[in-house]
Amino acid sequence: MTAVLAGVAGFYGPWKHNRAYAQSKPIKLGLTNDASGQFGNSGRDEHRAIRMAIDEQNAKGGVLGRKVEWVTADTESQPAVGTRVAERFITREDCAILIGALSSGVANAITQVASKYGAIYLNSNSSAPSEAAENCARIKFVWDGNGTNFIRAAVRNAMQSIGKNWVLLTNDYVYGHSTAASTKALVEAGGGRIMENMLVPQNTRDFTAYLLKIQQLKPDVVSTAMGGDDNKALREQVVQLKLGEKPAWIEPQADWPDVWGAPQSLSGVFGTTWYHKLKLPGVAEFVKRWQAAIKGDPGAVPVPGNVSYNGYMATRELFRAMERAGSTNNIRIIKALENLKMPAADRMQHFDAYINPLTHQVNQTIYLARRNPKPADNTDHFDILSWTQPQVVEDDAAPGKCKLVPYEQVRTVDA
């Protein structure tokens, strides 16, 4: 049974399958993507990119002579739902590999289930520093830049050029907490002061009270650690209240699906891992392949962004690791991913990327951007200001917090 993918209902749940039949048993992936809730926009974007990587691999004959199939369900941006989906994928759908996450809370929940069964888990888009620190796992690899990476790229310059009095605006869940903690440590190490850390409940849509308090405090810089639709609503209200210029705003990462179609909501400086207008080899070709893959999907963003990029790269590198290992055994795949070095040209970034074997974090080029004042076309929302080598922004505290269990303690499974 082949799923016809057209819109949210068409490719999510409760359980949708896609099989590419072959004489040998197919490799089956469980795609743990949000289609609703706080991260629904980005989850659907990520899902399309993972499918694109699968389709390209199957067009080349699959992996180790085996075709790839997938099953997916909406994890709803909720950790409890992520737990149920992961449990079902592994125990009832026979998936030994899971891919996908936006919410760090959902990612951590999936990690617990995957660790229990020895299933490999690719956390493709969750940005909490804790995912490769206290919540790391031998079976998990983290593919997005995290809050510490982005903040390291931005804080030093902001401290020198803008000011040392900072307010933190923090989503009240694991991504917000761990990113705010990193920001606080970096600001204070540079001689700055955190005037207040405002905790914002998830799914907040009215930020008036927070923004009025910021007006009263008069900080030099506001650093946000918000996610998904919360961040989108915040951006719009900052612009409405004409607070976009002063104080200065720093956002660790602006996810492309949340920005798409509303560039006027962008303010301040923000981070990203990739942009479709980078003048690098392979970028234009990747955009064309994306547009071919989403043809006929009215809900898709017409150009790829950081979320789709991360999902695609995670899936592609999984297949390459299987081929290097010559196996779909979980331990052999894990070892093939650890110490992986990825050339910049192959990843369409400015600097080589690498996986830290002590944390399983993909360290990569970090870009800082602002709203583009002179867009080349109606997709050109970002003005890329800088790109920083991964070694400069790597989270050097993470290895001390991450405790990867020995291989012998990981249940052995084959995909």
Residue pairs with C-beta under 8 A, 6 or more apart in sequence:
1 17
1 19
2 18
2 19
3 10
3 11
3 16
3 17
3 18
4 10
5 11
5 51
5 297
6 296
6 297
6 298
7 297
7 298
7 299
8 35
8 36
8 40
8 44
8 74
8 299
11 35
11 47
11 72
12 33
12 35
12 47
12 72
12 73
12 74
13 35
13 72
13 73
13 74
14 73
14 74
15 71
15 72
15 73
15 88
15 93
16 71
16 72
16 73
17 69
17 70
17 71
18 51
18 69
18 70
18 71
19 26
19 69
20 26
20 58
20 62
20 67
20 68
20 69
21 67
22 62
22 65
22 66
22 67
24 65
24 66
25 66
26 62
26 66
26 67
26 68
26 69
27 62
27 63
27 66
27 67
27 68
27 69
27 97
27 322
27 328
27 415
28 68
28 69
28 70
28 71
28 93
28 94
28 95
28 96
28 97
28 415
29 50
29 54
29 68
29 69
29 70
29 71
29 95
29 97
29 98
29 99
29 415
30 70
30 71
30 72
30 85
30 86
30 89
30 90
30 93
30 95
30 97
30 98
30 99
30 119
31 47
31 50
31 51
31 70
31 71
31 72
31 98
31 99
31 100
32 72
32 73
32 75
32 82
32 85
32 86
32 89
32 98
32 99
32 100
32 101
32 106
32 110
33 43
33 44
33 46
33 47
33 50
33 72
33 74
33 75
33 100
34 40
34 42
34 43
34 44
34 74
34 75
34 76
34 77
34 102
34 103
34 106
35 43
35 44
35 47
35 74
35 75
35 76
36 74
36 76
36 77
37 76
37 77
37 78
37 103
37 228
38 77
38 103
38 202
38 203
38 227
38 228
38 229
38 230
39 77
39 102
39 103
39 227
39 228
39 229
40 77
40 228
40 229
41 228
41 229
41 255
41 257
41 258
42 102
42 125
42 228
42 255
42 257
42 258
42 307
43 74
43 75
43 77
43 100
43 102
44 257
44 299
45 256
45 257
45 300
45 301
45 305
45 307
45 308
45 311
46 100
46 102
46 124
46 125
46 307
46 308
46 310
46 311
47 72
47 100
47 311
48 293
48 294
48 297
48 300
48 308
49 290
49 304
49 307
49 308
49 309
49 310
49 311
49 312
49 315
50 70
50 99
50 100
50 124
50 311
50 312
50 314
50 315
51 70
51 293
52 289
52 290
52 293
52 308
52 312
53 311
53 312
53 315
53 316
53 319
54 68
54 70
54 315
55 293
56 289
56 316
57 63
57 68
57 316
57 319
58 67
58 68
62 68
63 319
63 322
63 323
63 328
64 322
64 323
64 326
64 327
64 328
66 328
68 319
71 89
71 93
71 95
73 85
73 88
73 89
74 81
75 81
75 82
75 85
75 100
75 101
75 103
75 106
75 110
77 102
77 103
77 106
77 228
78 103
78 106
79 103
79 105
79 106
79 108
79 109
80 109
81 106
82 101
82 103
82 105
82 106
82 107
82 109
82 110
83 109
83 110
83 112
83 113
85 110
86 98
86 109
86 110
86 113
86 114
86 119
87 113
89 95
89 98
90 96
90 98
90 113
90 114
90 117
90 119
91 117
95 119
95 415
96 118
96 119
96 120
96 328
96 330
96 413
96 414
96 415
97 119
97 120
97 121
97 122
97 318
97 415
98 110
98 114
98 119
98 120
98 121
98 122
99 121
99 122
99 124
99 311
99 314
99 315
99 318
100 122
100 124
100 125
100 311
101 107
101 110
101 123
101 124
101 125
101 126
102 125
102 126
102 227
102 228
102 255
102 307
103 126
103 173
103 175
103 227
103 228
104 126
104 127
104 128
104 130
104 131
104 173
104 174
104 175
104 178
105 173
105 174
105 175
106 126
107 123
107 126
107 128
107 131
107 135
108 130
108 131
108 135
108 174
110 121
110 123
111 121
111 123
111 135
111 137
111 139
111 140
113 119
114 120
114 121
114 137
114 139
114 140
115 137
115 138
115 139
115 140
116 411
117 411
117 413
118 139
118 330
118 410
118 411
118 412
118 413
119 139
119 330
119 413
120 139
120 140
120 141
120 318
120 330
120 333
120 334
120 415
121 137
121 139
121 140
121 141
122 140
122 141
122 143
122 314
122 315
122 318
123 131
123 140
123 141
123 142
123 143
123 144
124 143
124 144
124 310
124 311
124 314
124 315
125 143
125 144
125 255
125 307
125 310
125 311
126 142
126 144
126 175
127 144
127 145
127 146
127 147
127 150
127 175
127 179
127 227
127 252
127 253
128 135
128 146
128 147
128 174
128 175
128 178
128 179
129 146
129 147
129 148
129 178
129 179
129 181
129 182
129 395
129 398
130 174
130 177
130 178
130 401
131 140
131 142
131 146
131 361
132 142
132 146
132 356
132 359
132 360
132 361
132 395
132 398
132 402
133 178
133 359
133 395
133 397
133 398
133 401
133 402
134 401
134 402
135 174
136 142
136 359
136 360
136 398
136 401
136 402
136 403
136 404
137 360
137 404
137 405
138 334
138 360
138 404
138 405
138 407
138 409
138 410
139 330
139 334
139 410
140 360
141 314
141 337
141 355
141 360
141 362
142 359
142 360
142 361
142 362
143 310
143 311
143 313
143 314
143 362
144 253
144 273
144 306
144 310
144 362
145 253
145 271
145 273
145 364
145 366
145 393
146 179
146 361
146 395
147 175
147 178
147 179
147 182
147 183
147 225
147 252
147 253
148 179
148 182
148 393
148 395
148 397
148 398
149 271
149 363
149 366
149 390
149 393
149 394
149 395
150 252
150 253
150 270
150 271
150 366
150 393
151 179
151 182
151 183
151 186
151 223
151 250
151 252
152 182
152 186
152 366
152 388
152 392
152 393
152 395
153 271
153 366
153 368
153 386
153 388
153 392
153 393
154 250
154 252
154 269
154 271
154 368
155 183
155 186
155 187
155 190
155 223
155 250
156 186
156 190
158 221
158 248
158 250
158 269
159 187
159 190
159 191
159 192
162 220
162 221
162 248
163 219
163 220
163 221
163 248
164 187
164 190
164 191
164 192
164 193
164 220
165 192
165 193
165 195
165 218
165 219
165 220
165 221
166 183
166 187
166 192
166 193
166 194
166 195
166 219
166 220
166 221
166 222
166 223
167 194
167 195
167 196
167 197
167 198
167 214
167 217
167 219
167 221
167 222
167 223
167 247
168 180
168 183
168 184
168 194
168 196
168 197
168 198
168 222
168 223
168 224
168 225
169 198
169 200
169 210
169 214
169 222
169 223
169 224
169 225
169 226
169 234
170 176
170 177
170 179
170 180
170 197
170 198
170 199
170 200
170 224
170 225
170 226
171 200
171 202
171 225
171 226
171 227
171 230
172 199
172 200
172 201
172 202
173 202
173 227
175 225
175 227
176 199
176 200
176 225
176 226
176 227
179 225
179 252
180 197
180 223
180 225
182 395
183 223
183 225
184 194
184 197
187 193
187 194
187 223
188 194
195 217
195 219
196 213
196 217
198 210
198 213
200 207
200 210
200 226
200 230
202 227
202 230
203 229
203 230
204 230
204 233
205 229
205 230
205 233
206 233
206 237
207 233
207 234
207 237
207 238
208 237
211 237
211 238
211 241
211 243
214 222
214 243
214 247
215 243
218 247
219 247
220 247
220 248
221 247
221 248
221 249
221 250
222 247
222 248
222 249
222 250
222 268
223 249
223 250
223 251
223 252
224 231
224 234
224 249
224 250
224 251
224 252
225 252
226 234
226 251
228 255
228 258
229 258
231 251
231 254
231 255
231 258
232 258
232 262
232 265
235 262
235 265
235 266
235 267
236 262
236 265
238 244
238 249
238 265
238 267
239 264
239 265
239 267
243 249
243 267
244 267
244 268
245 267
248 268
248 269
249 267
249 268
249 269
250 268
250 269
250 270
251 268
251 269
251 270
251 271
252 270
252 271
253 270
253 271
253 272
253 273
253 306
254 266
254 270
254 271
254 272
254 369
254 382
255 305
255 306
255 307
256 272
256 301
256 304
256 305
256 306
256 307
256 308
257 301
257 305
257 307
259 265
259 266
259 305
259 381
260 301
260 305
260 381
263 371
263 372
263 375
263 381
264 371
266 370
266 371
266 381
267 371
268 370
269 368
269 369
269 370
269 385
270 368
270 369
270 370
271 366
271 367
271 368
271 369
272 305
272 306
272 367
272 369
272 382
273 306
273 309
273 310
273 349
273 364
273 365
273 366
273 367
274 305
274 306
274 309
274 310
274 348
274 349
274 367
275 305
275 306
275 367
275 369
275 382
275 384
276 283
276 286
276 287
276 303
276 304
276 305
276 379
277 283
277 376
277 379
277 380
277 382
277 384
278 348
278 349
278 350
278 384
280 345
280 348
280 349
280 350
281 345
281 348
282 345
282 346
282 348
283 348
286 304
286 348
287 303
287 304
290 303
290 304
290 308
291 302
291 303
294 300
294 302
301 308
302 379
303 379
304 312
309 348
313 347
317 337
317 340
317 342
318 333
318 337
321 333
321 336
321 337
321 340
322 328
322 333
322 336
322 415
324 336
325 332
325 333
325 335
325 336
326 332
327 333
327 414
328 414
328 415
329 412
329 413
329 414
330 410
330 412
330 413
330 414
330 415
331 407
331 410
331 412
333 415
334 407
334 410
335 407
337 355
337 360
338 355
338 357
338 360
339 354
339 355
339 357
340 354
340 355
341 352
341 353
341 354
342 352
342 353
342 354
343 352
344 350
344 351
344 352
344 353
344 365
347 353
347 364
349 364
349 365
349 387
350 365
350 387
351 364
351 365
351 387
351 389
351 390
352 390
353 362
353 363
353 364
353 365
353 390
354 362
354 363
354 390
355 361
355 362
355 363
356 363
356 394
356 398
356 399
358 398
358 399
358 402
358 404
359 395
359 398
359 399
359 402
360 402
360 404
361 394
361 395
361 398
363 390
363 391
363 393
363 394
364 390
365 387
365 388
365 389
365 390
366 387
366 388
366 390
366 393
367 384
367 385
367 386
367 387
367 388
368 384
368 385
368 386
368 387
368 388
369 382
369 383
369 384
369 385
370 382
370 383
370 385
371 381
371 382
371 383
372 380
372 381
372 382
372 383
373 383
374 383
375 381
